[in-house]
């Protein structure tokens, strides 16, 4: 898994260069955290479009006993407000 926190200066590079490179390499999940939009884009190798996560992010890698479950509104409020 790869997580990028996007900024205005890196957003295009994250989406146009890094994202397809990670997908081609078979990275199982690539998340772009967009602080301005307060969302997470979740990309997988087969995706032509991302899952846009606004409210909740749930992730459970194989073998993990419990998922990571995050309230995104609370996360962004805590980080940005």
Order of alpha helices (4+ residues) and beta strands (2+ residues): beta-alpha-beta-beta-beta-beta-beta-alpha
